[in-house]
Amino acid sequence: MLNYIHELISQRAELTPRSTALQVKENRLSYQQLHLQVQEFSCYLARFSKPEQRIGIYLNKNIENVVTMFACSVAELIFVPINPVLKSAQVQHIVDDCQIQTLVTNKARLAGLAKVLPSLSSIENIIIIDANSTDIEEFSDNFPIINFTEWPKNVTAIESSLPKGRDRSSHDLACILYTSGSTGNPKGIMISHHNLILGAESVSQYLQNTAKDKILAVLPLSFDYGLNQLTCSFLVGAQCILLDYLFAKDVINAIEKYDITGLAAVPALWSQLCQINWQQQQVKSIRYFTNSGGVLAQQHLDILRTRMPKAKPFLMYGLTEAFRSTYLSPDEIDKRVGSIGKAIPNAEIKVLRSDGSECDVGEEGQLVHIGPLVTLGYWQNPAKTKERFKPYGNANNIAVFSGDYVKKDSDGFLYFVGRHDEMIKTSGYRVSPSEIEECLSSLSVVSTAVVFGKPDSHLGQLIIAQVQLAEQHKSAHELTALKQEINQTCKKQLANYMQPHELYFIDEFPINANGKIDRNKVRLNYLANL
C-alpha cells in the first residue's frame, strides 16, 4: 500500500527501473533516474526547510517542476504549484496566502516578479533552475538565491538530511492547489497524499491505464486534472510526456511524434482541435481521450469520434474539492447523450434537495460528493470549509457540496443542469445556461457559446448569449443571416422563456489559467460595455 506520493516513483524504480518515466522534448528520465533526482533534491530542500513548510513552484511543465513536487513529499514539505501564466499580483496573492517559504522558478519568471519581490515577506529562499553566478548576484539583494543545478548530489547523505521522529500519515497535507479564481481571489484547496494516490487509482482503473501507455500532459500541473496525468502515469509505470503548447497543431504533432495513447483536455482545447485540419493517421496511436472542466459540445464530440474512430472517449465531471466525481463510460455515450455518467470508483454521489433529502428521478438537486476523495478543505478558511464540507451519514463520512445542480435518470445516470450561482431567473422560471449553450453549440457555424443573465426590472433577468463562430464560418457568411439562423434554431429547440433576448458574436472568449472559459470575465466584459 502506498502512503505518500513519492512512493509512486520509488515503487516503479524497483519494479521497472529502466522504463521511461518522464519526457520533455528530447530529454528523458527513467524511473530509476527520476527516483534518484527526487531523493537527492529532497535532501537539499530539507537542509533549509522545516516539515510542513510550503514550497512554491512557479515553472513551466518541465523536469525540475516534477522533481520538486515529489521531493517535497520525501522531505515532508507541502508543494504549491503556481500556474506559470499568472501575473505578479496573482502570484503575490498565493505566496502571501499560504506563506510560501521557498520559491522554485526560473530567471524570466523571477524578473517578472521584480516589483512585488520586496513585499513577499514570507519567502526565505529562491531556487532558480537556470541561474548562473551573474544572475544570482543580480537577484540576491532581497533573498538568498540558489542555483537548482548545484545541489549536492550525495545519496548517502539522504538519511541524515531528512526529518526524523515525526509521525506521518497518508492523510497529511501533500499540496495546496489554488482555484482559477473566477469569483474573487483564488482559494487554496488542501489535498492529502491519500487524495492524490486514491485519485490516481480511481481514474487509472476506468481508463485501464498500463505501463504501455504514453500520456500527453498538456494541462497545467497546478490544475488537479493536469496533475492527475502525472500521478496516473507513475502509478502504473507509464510514460508521461510534458508539453507546453502554443497552437492546437502542436498537440497533434506531439501525438504523432511520441505515439501518444492518452490525452486529457478541457472543452476550449477540444474546440480548437476541431477547427484545424489533421489526418487520422497522425493520431492513430490514441487509445482514449478524456474531457473535464466543462461540458464538451456534442458537435465537437462527434467530430473527435469521427477523426479518432479507434479512441474511446471518457466524459468526466469533477471539482478540485473532490478531485474527480463522475465519468461516462464510452459504451454509454450514444445511449446517454448529455450525461456526465455515474460515480467514479471510490466515490459516492448523491443528488440532494435544499433540506438534505434525496431527489427523485428527473428532479433537479445539488450534486454532493461523499467518500475518501473529498479533500481537506480550504487553506486557512474554516468558515468557507464549514460551508462546503459537511458530515454526511456516519461521523466518518465527509461530503463536499458542489454548488452544481444535476438530475438523474431512472438508471442513476447524472445530467448536468448548471451552477447554482449561474442559473438565470427569468419570467418566473429557473433556466440553465448550459441547456441554451448546448442548443447553440449544436450548430456547425458555432464553435463556442456562453450564456448568462442580465438584471431586468420586468422579467427578473434577460438571457444574454455570446457566440464564437467556427473558424471556417467567420468570413463566409453575413452576420445578419447567421444571427437569423441561430435564432430560428433556438425557437425550434427551446421553450419561449428560454429564448436569448440578446445575441452577440465575439472573436474570442477569455480563458482562465486552467484553460477553461472565464465565464465571470465574459459577463463582466459585457456589463462594462453597456
Secondary structure per residue as TSV (DSSP state, phi and psi in degrees):
chain	resnum	aa	ss	phi	psi
A	1	M	-	360.0	133.1
A	2	L	-	-90.0	137.7
A	3	N	-	-111.4	-29.8
A	4	Y	S	-132.1	149.1
A	5	I	T	-65.6	-27.6
A	6	H	H	-65.9	-18.6
A	7	E	H	-72.0	-17.8
A	8	L	H	-59.3	-38.4
A	9	I	H	-82.5	-45.9
A	10	S	H	-63.2	-35.7
A	11	Q	H	-62.1	-44.3
A	12	R	H	-71.3	-30.2
A	13	A	H	-63.5	-28.6
A	14	E	H	-81.7	-40.9
A	15	L	H	-80.0	-45.6
A	16	T	S	-137.0	67.0
A	17	P	T	-59.8	-32.2
A	18	R	T	-91.0	-8.9
A	19	S	S	-67.4	145.4
A	20	T	E	-72.5	126.5
A	21	A	E	-94.7	-42.6
A	22	L	E	-142.5	139.1
A	23	Q	E	-140.1	133.4
A	24	V	E	-129.7	112.3
A	25	K	T	55.1	-118.6
A	26	E	T	-98.2	1.0
A	27	N	E	-89.0	126.9
A	28	R	E	-124.5	148.0
A	29	L	E	-128.0	131.5
A	30	S	E	-75.6	169.1
A	31	Y	H	-62.5	-36.0
A	32	Q	H	-65.8	-44.3
A	33	Q	H	-65.9	-42.2
A	34	L	H	-64.3	-43.0
A	35	H	H	-58.6	-44.2
A	36	L	H	-64.2	-44.5
A	37	Q	H	-64.1	-39.1
A	38	V	H	-62.6	-45.3
A	39	Q	H	-64.7	-43.7
A	40	E	H	-65.0	-45.5
A	41	F	H	-70.0	-29.8
A	42	S	H	-62.1	-37.2
A	43	C	H	-63.0	-42.5
A	44	Y	H	-64.0	-46.0
A	45	L	H	-60.7	-39.9
A	46	A	H	-66.2	-23.0
A	47	R	H	-67.3	-29.2
A	48	F	S	-127.4	20.3
A	49	S	-	-131.7	149.5
A	50	K	-	-103.3	149.0
A	51	P	T	-50.4	140.3
A	52	E	T	77.3	2.7
A	53	Q	-	-70.1	154.0
A	54	R	E	-94.1	132.5
A	55	I	E	-113.9	113.5
A	56	G	E	-82.9	138.5
A	57	I	E	-122.5	106.2
A	58	Y	-	-115.0	78.2
A	59	L	-	-142.7	161.8
A	60	N	-	-67.5	178.2
A	61	K	S	-74.3	105.5
A	62	N	S	-149.2	175.8
A	63	I	H	-63.5	-41.7
A	64	E	H	-60.7	-36.6
A	65	N	H	-59.2	-50.8
A	66	V	H	-66.3	-44.8
A	67	V	H	-57.2	-43.7
A	68	T	H	-63.1	-45.1
A	69	M	H	-53.8	-52.0
A	70	F	H	-79.3	-24.5
A	71	A	H	-66.3	-35.7
A	72	C	H	-59.8	-37.9
A	73	S	H	-62.4	-44.0
A	74	V	H	-62.8	-43.1
A	75	A	T	-86.8	8.7
A	76	E	T	62.1	35.5
A	77	L	-	-107.3	166.7
A	78	I	E	-112.6	118.9
A	79	F	E	-90.9	145.0
A	80	V	E	-126.8	94.8
A	81	P	E	-72.9	131.0
A	82	I	-	-113.1	122.6
A	83	N	-	-57.1	126.7
A	84	P	T	-66.3	-12.8
A	85	V	T	-85.8	-7.0
A	86	L	-	-69.9	147.7
A	87	K	-	-89.4	172.8
A	88	S	H	-58.4	-40.4
A	89	A	H	-66.2	-36.3
A	90	Q	H	-70.4	-39.5
A	91	V	H	-64.2	-41.5
A	92	Q	H	-59.5	-41.5
A	93	H	H	-58.6	-45.5
A	94	I	H	-66.5	-46.0
A	95	V	H	-58.4	-46.8
A	96	D	H	-69.1	-39.7
A	97	D	H	-63.8	-42.5
A	98	C	H	-109.7	11.8
A	99	Q	T	52.5	60.7
A	100	I	E	-66.1	129.8
A	101	Q	E	-93.4	-35.1
A	102	T	E	-128.5	133.4
A	103	L	E	-115.3	126.0
A	104	V	E	-104.5	122.2
A	105	T	E	-154.8	-168.2
A	106	N	-	-123.5	175.1
A	107	K	H	-60.5	-44.9
A	108	A	H	-62.9	-43.6
A	109	R	H	-73.3	-33.3
A	110	L	H	-65.6	-40.3
A	111	A	H	-61.2	-36.5
A	112	G	H	-67.4	-18.3
A	113	L	T	-95.7	5.9
A	114	A	T	-52.3	-41.2
A	115	K	T	-70.7	-28.8
A	116	V	T	-100.4	-11.2
A	117	L	G	-52.5	-46.5
A	118	P	G	-60.6	-23.8
A	119	S	G	-93.8	-1.1
A	120	L	-	-85.3	79.3
A	121	S	T	-70.5	-22.3
A	122	S	T	-78.5	-22.2
A	123	I	-	-73.5	128.6
A	124	E	-	-108.6	-27.5
A	125	N	E	-143.4	147.3
A	126	I	E	-126.0	127.2
A	127	I	E	-107.1	121.5
A	128	I	E	-106.6	128.2
A	129	I	T	-79.9	-16.5
A	130	D	T	-129.8	32.9
A	131	A	-	-87.8	152.7
A	132	N	-	-121.2	-178.7
A	133	S	H	-61.4	-35.8
A	134	T	H	-65.2	-43.3
A	135	D	H	-62.3	-40.5
A	136	I	H	-62.7	-40.5
A	137	E	H	-65.6	-38.1
A	138	E	H	-63.8	-39.6
A	139	F	H	-98.6	-7.1
A	140	S	T	-82.2	5.8
A	141	D	T	-65.5	-35.4
A	142	N	T	-98.3	-33.7
A	143	F	S	-141.4	156.6
A	144	P	-	-65.5	124.4
A	145	I	E	-105.5	131.1
A	146	I	E	-121.1	139.4
A	147	N	E	-87.6	121.0
A	148	F	G	-55.5	-36.9
A	149	T	G	-77.9	-5.6
A	150	E	G	-107.1	17.4
A	151	W	S	-69.2	147.4
A	152	P	-	-66.4	119.3
A	153	K	-	-93.9	84.6
A	154	N	-	-135.8	95.2
A	155	V	G	-63.5	-30.4
A	156	T	G	-68.1	-16.0
A	157	A	G	-87.0	-2.9
A	158	I	H	-59.8	-51.1
A	159	E	H	-60.5	-38.1
A	160	S	H	-77.8	-21.6
A	161	S	H	-87.5	-32.0
A	162	L	S	-78.4	155.0
A	163	P	-	-62.0	148.7
A	164	K	-	-132.0	156.8
A	165	G	S	83.6	4.4
A	166	R	-	-102.1	139.7
A	167	D	-	-80.8	124.7
A	168	R	-	-108.1	156.7
A	169	S	-	-140.6	149.7
A	170	S	T	-65.4	-15.4
A	171	H	T	-90.8	4.8
A	172	D	S	-65.7	155.5
A	173	L	E	-69.1	125.9
A	174	A	E	-98.9	-42.5
A	175	C	E	-155.1	165.3
A	176	I	E	-122.7	119.3
A	177	L	E	-106.3	130.5
A	178	Y	E	-94.1	134.3
A	179	T	-	-64.3	165.9
A	180	S	-	-73.3	-8.7
A	181	G	-	70.2	44.7
A	182	S	S	-69.0	-23.0
A	183	T	S	-130.2	113.2
A	184	G	S	71.0	-168.4
A	185	N	S	-69.3	145.4
A	186	P	-	-63.3	147.5
A	187	K	-	-100.5	143.9
A	188	G	E	-86.2	123.8
A	189	I	E	-102.4	124.9
A	190	M	E	-86.8	121.9
A	191	I	E	-120.9	128.5
A	192	S	E	-86.8	166.0
A	193	H	H	-58.2	-42.4
A	194	H	H	-60.8	-43.4
A	195	N	H	-55.6	-48.1
A	196	L	H	-67.7	-42.9
A	197	I	H	-69.6	-46.3
A	198	L	H	-65.9	-34.4
A	199	G	H	-61.7	-42.3
A	200	A	H	-64.7	-41.7
A	201	E	H	-64.0	-41.6
A	202	S	H	-65.4	-50.0
A	203	V	H	-69.5	-44.5
A	204	S	H	-65.6	-23.9
A	205	Q	H	-66.1	-50.0
A	206	Y	H	-81.7	-21.7
A	207	L	H	-81.4	-11.1
A	208	Q	T	57.0	45.0
A	209	N	-	-67.1	143.6
A	210	T	-	-138.5	176.1
A	211	A	T	-64.8	-13.6
A	212	K	T	-82.0	-11.4
A	213	D	-	-73.3	148.3
A	214	K	E	-122.9	108.4
A	215	I	E	-102.7	125.4
A	216	L	E	-91.0	119.2
A	217	A	E	-99.7	101.5
A	218	V	-	-106.6	-15.1
A	219	L	S	-86.1	155.2
A	220	P	-	-59.3	142.0
A	221	L	T	-76.1	-6.8
A	222	S	T	-85.7	-2.3
A	223	F	S	-104.6	129.6
A	224	D	H	-57.3	-35.9
A	225	Y	H	-65.3	-36.4
A	226	G	H	-73.1	-44.0
A	227	L	H	-61.5	-33.6
A	228	N	H	-62.5	-25.6
A	229	Q	H	-65.3	-35.5
A	230	L	H	-69.1	-52.6
A	231	T	H	-65.5	-38.3
A	232	C	H	-63.1	-43.2
A	233	S	H	-60.0	-50.3
A	234	F	H	-68.7	-32.2
A	235	L	H	-60.2	-43.1
A	236	V	H	-98.9	-2.6
A	237	G	T	81.0	24.6
A	238	A	-	-80.9	176.6
A	239	Q	E	-102.9	129.2
A	240	C	E	-109.1	124.2
A	241	I	E	-106.9	119.1
A	242	L	E	-88.7	134.3
A	243	L	-	-138.4	122.7
A	244	D	-	-98.1	108.0
A	245	Y	-	-102.3	151.0
A	246	L	S	-102.8	-41.7
A	247	F	S	-122.5	154.9
A	248	A	H	-57.8	-33.4
A	249	K	H	-60.9	-29.9
A	250	D	H	-60.9	-33.7
A	251	V	H	-68.3	-45.1
A	252	I	H	-61.5	-43.7
A	253	N	H	-62.0	-38.0
A	254	A	H	-68.2	-39.4
A	255	I	H	-58.5	-45.0
A	256	E	H	-68.8	-43.0
A	257	K	H	-66.5	-42.1
A	258	Y	H	-102.9	5.1
A	259	D	T	54.3	52.3
A	260	I	-	-65.2	138.8
A	261	T	-	-106.9	-21.3
A	262	G	E	-137.8	134.4
A	263	L	E	-135.8	127.3
A	264	A	E	-111.5	135.9
A	265	A	E	-152.4	171.0
A	266	V	-	-106.3	164.7
A	267	P	H	-53.7	-36.9
A	268	A	H	-62.4	-40.4
A	269	L	H	-71.5	-40.9
A	270	W	H	-59.9	-38.2
A	271	S	H	-61.2	-44.3
A	272	Q	H	-62.4	-41.9
A	273	L	H	-65.4	-32.6
A	274	C	H	-72.0	-19.4
A	275	Q	T	-95.0	-3.6
A	276	I	S	-111.4	161.4
A	277	N	-	-91.5	130.6
A	278	W	-	-154.3	158.0
A	279	Q	-	-101.1	150.5
A	280	Q	G	-55.3	-35.0
A	281	Q	G	-60.6	-30.6
A	282	Q	G	-70.7	-24.1
A	283	V	G	-119.4	25.2
A	284	K	T	-63.6	-21.2
A	285	S	T	-80.5	-15.7
A	286	I	-	-65.1	124.6
A	287	R	-	-95.4	-34.9
A	288	Y	E	-153.4	157.2
A	289	F	E	-137.6	150.1
A	290	T	E	-127.3	152.1
A	291	N	E	-129.0	136.9
A	292	S	-	-153.1	177.9
A	293	G	S	80.2	20.4
A	294	G	S	141.6	166.2
A	295	V	-	-79.1	130.4
A	296	L	-	-83.3	120.3
A	297	A	-	-57.2	140.3
A	298	Q	H	-58.5	-38.9
A	299	Q	H	-64.9	-34.2
A	300	H	H	-71.3	-39.8
A	301	L	H	-60.2	-42.7
A	302	D	H	-62.3	-43.1
A	303	I	H	-63.6	-44.4
A	304	L	H	-64.3	-40.0
A	305	R	H	-68.1	-32.8
A	306	T	H	-70.3	-40.5
A	307	R	H	-81.8	-22.4
A	308	M	S	-126.1	66.7
A	309	P	T	-63.5	-23.4
A	310	K	T	-92.2	-8.2
A	311	A	S	-87.5	137.6
A	312	K	E	-89.7	125.6
A	313	P	E	-89.3	134.1
A	314	F	E	-118.8	115.2
A	315	L	E	-96.8	123.6
A	316	M	E	-125.6	157.3
A	317	Y	E	-129.9	136.8
A	318	G	-	-158.9	165.9
A	319	L	-	-139.6	143.5
A	320	T	G	-56.4	-32.3
A	321	E	G	-63.2	-18.3
A	322	A	G	-137.4	16.1
A	323	F	S	70.8	-77.4
A	324	R	-	-146.2	139.7
A	325	S	-	-114.0	-48.2
A	326	T	E	-136.9	162.0
A	327	Y	E	-149.7	151.5
A	328	L	E	-106.7	120.2
A	329	S	-	-63.1	143.3
A	330	P	G	-54.8	-29.7
A	331	D	G	-69.1	-17.1
A	332	E	G	-103.4	-5.2
A	333	I	T	-60.9	-41.3
A	334	D	T	-76.5	-25.9
A	335	K	T	-83.6	-29.1
A	336	R	S	-122.8	59.3
A	337	V	T	-58.8	127.4
A	338	G	T	90.0	-3.4
A	339	S	E	-81.9	149.2
A	340	I	E	-99.2	6.8
A	341	G	E	89.1	-150.3
A	342	K	E	-123.2	177.0
A	343	A	E	-59.4	141.7
A	344	I	-	-73.5	166.4
A	345	P	T	-55.3	142.6
A	346	N	T	72.3	19.7
A	347	A	-	-134.6	149.7
A	348	E	E	-123.8	131.3
A	349	I	E	-118.6	131.6
A	350	K	E	-120.0	152.7
A	351	V	E	-115.6	112.0
A	352	L	E	-118.0	147.5
A	353	R	-	-78.3	173.2
A	354	S	T	-64.6	-22.6
A	355	D	T	-89.0	2.9
A	356	G	S	92.2	-5.6
A	357	S	-	-81.9	156.9
A	358	E	B	-77.8	141.8
A	359	C	-	-76.0	153.5
A	360	D	-	-80.0	170.1
A	361	V	T	-57.7	131.4
A	362	G	T	82.2	-4.5
A	363	E	-	-93.0	133.2
A	364	E	-	-72.7	138.3
A	365	G	E	-159.0	175.0
A	366	Q	E	-82.0	134.4
A	367	L	E	-75.3	125.5
A	368	V	E	-122.9	126.0
A	369	H	E	-104.2	127.9
A	370	I	E	-123.5	143.5
A	371	G	S	127.3	-174.1
A	372	P	T	-71.1	-9.6
A	373	L	T	-83.2	-11.8
A	374	V	-	-63.7	130.6
A	375	T	-	-79.4	-173.5
A	376	L	-	-88.4	-0.9
A	377	G	-	109.0	-166.7
A	378	Y	B	-96.8	135.7
A	379	W	T	-59.1	122.0
A	380	Q	T	49.6	38.2
A	381	N	-	-140.1	69.0
A	382	P	H	-62.6	-31.8
A	383	A	H	-65.6	-46.9
A	384	K	H	-68.0	-36.0
A	385	T	H	-62.6	-45.9
A	386	K	H	-63.1	-31.5
A	387	E	H	-70.5	-37.7
A	388	R	H	-100.8	-31.5
A	389	F	E	-106.5	116.1
A	390	K	E	-136.7	150.6
A	391	P	E	-62.7	146.7
A	392	Y	-	-142.3	126.5
A	393	G	S	73.3	-123.4
A	394	N	S	-77.4	168.6
A	395	A	T	-64.1	-22.8
A	396	N	T	-85.1	-9.6
A	397	N	-	-93.7	120.3
A	398	I	E	-109.8	132.3
A	399	A	E	-114.6	148.9
A	400	V	E	-110.6	128.0
A	401	F	E	-91.1	114.0
A	402	S	E	-72.8	-28.9
A	403	G	E	81.1	0.6
A	404	D	E	-100.8	139.3
A	405	Y	E	-104.8	134.2
A	406	V	E	-137.5	172.9
A	407	K	E	-141.2	157.9
A	408	K	E	-119.8	150.4
A	409	D	-	-91.2	-175.9
A	410	S	T	-67.0	-17.6
A	411	D	T	-98.4	4.4
A	412	G	S	87.9	5.7
A	413	F	-	-78.9	140.6
A	414	L	E	-98.7	148.6
A	415	Y	E	-131.6	126.6
A	416	F	E	-72.6	133.2
A	417	V	E	-104.9	-49.4
A	418	G	E	160.2	167.9
A	419	R	E	-75.7	142.8
A	420	H	G	-55.4	-41.9
A	421	D	G	-82.8	1.2
A	422	E	G	-112.1	-6.6
A	423	M	-	-62.1	140.2
A	424	I	E	-99.7	128.3
A	425	K	E	-105.3	108.2
A	426	T	E	-140.1	136.3
A	427	S	T	53.6	30.2
A	428	G	T	84.5	2.6
A	429	Y	E	-110.2	153.0
A	430	R	E	-98.5	121.2
A	431	V	E	-116.5	133.9
A	432	S	-	-86.0	121.1
A	433	P	H	-57.9	-36.1
A	434	S	H	-65.1	-31.0
A	435	E	H	-67.3	-40.0
A	436	I	H	-71.1	-40.8
A	437	E	H	-60.7	-38.7
A	438	E	H	-63.3	-40.6
A	439	C	H	-62.6	-47.3
A	440	L	H	-63.6	-41.2
A	441	S	H	-73.9	-10.6
A	442	S	T	-72.4	-16.5
A	443	L	S	-80.3	136.0
A	444	S	T	-65.3	-23.4
A	445	V	T	-78.2	-13.5
A	446	V	E	-101.4	127.2
A	447	S	E	-86.5	-51.9
A	448	T	E	-146.9	147.5
A	449	A	E	-135.1	143.6
A	450	V	E	-130.3	131.2
A	451	V	E	-122.9	138.7
A	452	F	E	-152.4	172.5
A	453	G	E	-104.5	150.4
A	454	K	E	-124.9	132.5
A	455	P	E	-54.9	139.9
A	456	D	E	-145.6	133.2
A	457	S	T	-69.1	-22.9
A	458	H	T	-95.2	-47.0
A	459	L	T	-98.5	-8.4
A	460	G	E	96.1	-61.3
A	461	Q	E	-145.8	145.3
A	462	L	E	-94.2	148.3
A	463	I	E	-91.6	118.4
A	464	I	E	-108.1	128.1
A	465	A	E	-118.7	129.9
A	466	Q	E	-117.4	136.5
A	467	V	E	-127.9	133.3
A	468	Q	E	-103.9	122.2
A	469	L	E	-74.8	149.8
A	470	A	-	-62.1	146.2
A	471	E	G	-53.4	-43.1
A	472	Q	G	-72.5	-9.2
A	473	H	G	-108.8	-0.6
A	474	K	T	-65.8	-29.5
A	475	S	T	-122.5	1.9
A	476	A	T	-89.1	-14.5
A	477	H	S	-129.8	156.9
A	478	E	-	-76.1	136.3
A	479	L	H	-61.8	-33.7
A	480	T	H	-62.6	-44.1
A	481	A	H	-66.2	-38.8
A	482	L	H	-63.8	-42.2
A	483	K	H	-62.9	-40.2
A	484	Q	H	-63.4	-42.0
A	485	E	H	-62.0	-43.1
A	486	I	H	-66.6	-44.1
A	487	N	H	-62.8	-38.2
A	488	Q	H	-63.5	-41.2
A	489	T	H	-62.1	-43.5
A	490	C	H	-61.6	-40.7
A	491	K	H	-65.3	-33.0
A	492	K	H	-76.5	-34.1
A	493	Q	H	-105.6	-16.8
A	494	L	S	-121.2	148.6
A	495	A	-	-61.6	157.5
A	496	N	G	-56.6	-40.9
A	497	Y	G	-71.9	-7.9
A	498	M	G	-100.3	0.4
A	499	Q	S	-68.4	132.0
A	500	P	-	-59.2	132.9
A	501	H	S	-81.2	-28.7
A	502	E	E	-136.6	137.8
A	503	L	E	-129.3	127.5
A	504	Y	E	-129.5	147.5
A	505	F	E	-96.9	138.8
A	506	I	-	-130.5	141.0
A	507	D	S	-67.7	-42.8
A	508	E	-	-158.6	136.6
A	509	F	-	-84.5	145.5
A	510	P	-	-67.3	141.6
A	511	I	B	-115.2	137.0
A	512	N	-	-84.9	-176.9
A	513	A	T	-64.9	-21.5
A	514	N	T	-95.1	8.1
A	515	G	S	86.3	6.3
A	516	K	S	-97.4	155.2
A	517	I	B	-62.7	131.2
A	518	D	-	-85.2	89.3
A	519	R	H	-63.5	-37.9
A	520	N	H	-64.7	-39.5
A	521	K	H	-68.2	-35.5
A	522	V	H	-57.9	-47.6
A	523	R	H	-65.5	-44.1
A	524	L	H	-65.7	-38.1
A	525	N	H	-62.3	-40.6
A	526	Y	H	-63.3	-48.8
A	527	L	H	-63.7	-33.5
A	528	A	H	-68.0	-23.8
A	529	N	T	-96.1	4.9
A	530	L	-	-70.4	360.0
